[in-house]
Amino acid sequence: MVSAAQAGESIVLASTTSTEQSGLFNFILPIFEKSSGIAVKVVALGTGQALDVGKRGDADVLLVHDRAAEDKFVAEGYGVERKDVMYNDFVLVGPAADAAGVKGAKDTADAFGRIAKKGSNWVSRGDRSGTHAAELRFWGSAGVDVKGQGWYKEAGAGMGPTLNMAAGMGAYTLADRGTWASFKNRQDLTIVYAGDPKLYNPYGVMLVNPARHPHVKKAAGEKFIAWITSPDGRRAISAYKIGNEQLFYPLSR
């Protein structure tokens, strides 16, 4: 994941499993490293865990996808000026037979409600990630309390392992489109619901506050943030595709 930068300068980027497992970082970071001479060491975790890393000062920059948690992180003084970077979307995946009839859902809440009503197996990330937080919001919008439900399983893991578990069980799950596109072990899983604007999934970037953690590499971190939100960074994000499918779309500042 880390290529050697000429100047020997480096930063730690705490980010999500979706950005790593989709292959995005393997594509865009060498472009930044070549132009800047700054190597980027990625720590890929769920968003909640990545924010914890930032709170401890164990990263220089965060790139995550849970807007409410990001805003709280900045408001509490742990981060500096969150900026929009890019977006993709979530997709509901499940067995092709679709016993819960999710393909006929009128919106996301209806899709989740159908799974609960049928009692179809569901695999949750269960890891405080941005995807997990979104999933819990969707259950709430469907009026479903998942606590104690026998059909509701928690992987406690990243997106790839969660998809593997769902594939093995023939279960439904929520995935980010980038990881799904790069996931090889689909078995009988397919996208059963997508396209609702509520499934929009934005990513933000911010510097860990050097006033709280003086060892944070402020100048190098700011260079990365400036690049990934610049026209060059946006072009790199747009250029990453699997097959002919663009997985992430840059957001203008």
N, C-alpha and C positions, 0 to 999 in steps of 0.2 A: 504493500500500500504506500510506503514511503520511498520516494526516489531520492537519490543524493542531489542535494542542491549545491551549486558551485561555491557559494559563500559560506557554507557551513551554518547558516542561520536556520532556525526551525521554530515552528509553533505547534501546539497541541490543539486539535479541533475535536471537541466533543460533539457528536452528532448521532443520528438515528441509524438503526439497522436498515431502514428502508433505503437510505441514500447510499449505504455501502453495498447491501446485497443486490440492489438493482444494477450495480456496475457503474453508477454515475461518477463516483469519486475516482475510480480507476481511469476514467476517461478525462475528466476535467482537471484534476490536480496536477498531473504532469505538465499541462499547459501553463498553469500558474507558476509552478516551480521553475520551469524553463525561463519564463519572462521575468521572474522576480529574484531568483536565487534563494528563495525561502522554501525549505522542505516542510511538508505538512504531515504530522503524525495524527492519524485518526483514531479516536476512541469511540467505537460504535456501540451505542446502548439505546434503550428506550428513552424517550424524551424526559420522563421524570427522573431517571437515573442520570442522564446527561446534565440536567439542571442541578442535580445534587453535586456532580463533579465540579460544575462551575461555582457553586456556593462554597465549596472547599478550596477553590483556587487551584484546582488540579488541571485546568485547561485555560487556554488563552482566549479562545473563541468558541461560541456555541452556534450550531445550525440545527434547528429543531422545528417541530410542527405541532404545537399546542398553544394557540394564540393566547388564551386566558392565562395559562401558566407562564408564558413568556412575558406578558405584560406585568404579572405579579413579580416575577424575577427582577425586572427592571425597577418597578416601583419600590421594592424592598432594598434597592441599592446594590444588588449583586451584579447587575449587568448595565451596560451603557448603550442607550439608543438602539433599540431593535429596528432593523430594516427589513423590508420585504425582499425576498430573493426569487422565489419560484413557487409554482403550485403543480400538483397533479390531482388525481381524484382517487377515492376509495371505490372498490368494487366488492359486491357480495359474491362469493364463490360457494359452490356446493355441488352435490352429485348431479350428474346429467339427468337422472330420473326426476329430480326436483319434487320429492314427495310432499313438501310443504306448499308447493304452488307459488313459489316466490316470483317466478317469471311473469306471473299475472298481476303483480302488485302495482297499485296506483302511485305509491310513493315509498320513501324509505321506511317510514313508520309502519306502513302496511306490510312491507316485506318482513321486517323484524317481528311484527305481530303474528304473521302467518307461521313463522318458524316456531314461536312459542306456543301457539295454539295447537300445532301438530305435535309438539314435543320432539322435534327432530334434533339430533345431536348437533351441538354447537361447540366449537373450540375457540376460546378467547385467548388472546395473547396473555392477559393477566399479569402484565409486567410494568404497569404505570407508563407505558409508551403513549405517544400521541394517538396512535391507532387504537389503543385500549381505551383512552379517554373518549375518543369519538364514538367507539362502540357503545360505551356506557351511556353516552348522551342519546344514542339512537334507541337503546332499550327504554330509556326514560320517556322519549317522545312517543313510544309505542305503548306506554303504560304497563310495562313488564318489569317485575321484580325478579331478577335471576337468582337471588340468593337461595341456596338450598334446592335448586332445581336439578333433578337427576340427569337431565339431558345437557346441562351446561357444564362444560369442562374447561379448566384453565391450564394452559401450557406453561405459563411462567417463563416464556422464552421469546426470542425474536420472531420476525415474520417468517423466515424460512423454515425453522423448526415447527412453527405453528401450522404452516401449510402442509408440511410433511405429516403431522399428526392428523389434520383434517382429511388428507388424502387416504391415510391408512384406515381411518374410521368411517369414511364416506360421510363426513360431517360438513356442515356449513361453517364459514368463517368470514370475517371482514379482512380484506387485504388492500394495501396500496397498489395501484396499478403498476408501478415500476417494478416492485418485487415480483408481482404475479407474472409480468411479461418475461422476466428472466428465470422463473421457476421451472425446473425441468421435470420434477417428479409429480406431474399432475394426476396421473392415474385416471380416475373417472371425474375429477373435478372440472368444472367449467364456470364461467361467469353467468350467474343467474339473474343479477340485477345490477344496473349501473345507470348513470346519466342524470340522476336527481341533483339539482344544484346544492342540496344539503350535503352531498358527498364530496364537495370541493375541499381540497386539502392544501392549505398554504404553508410555506416554510419561511422562517425568519432567521436572521443572523444578528449576533450581538457580541461585543467585546465583554469579557469578564472585567469587572470594575477594578482598575489598578489602584484606585484610592483605598479599596478594601484589601486587595492582594497586590502589594507593590512589586512582586516578582513577575507579574503578568507582562508578557512581551507586547507592550502597547503599540509600538511603532510597526512591528511586523504583523501583528493582528489587524491593525487598521489598514495595512496594505492589502491583506487578504480580503477584508470586507469591502474595500474600495474596488478591488478587482472583480469580485463575484457579483457586485451590483452595477458594474460598468458595462458598456456595450460589448467589450471583449468577453467578459464573464457571461453575459446573456447569450452571446453567440455560441460559446462553448456548451452551455446548458442545452440550448436548442438543437445543437448538432448531435447530441447523444441519442441514438436510436437503437432499438433491437428489431431486426428486420427493417421494415419501413415505418415502424411505430415510434413516434416521439414520446418520451416518457415523462418529461418535465418541461414546463413552460415558464419562461422568466417573467417576473413581475417588474414593471417599470417603477422607478423610485418616485 
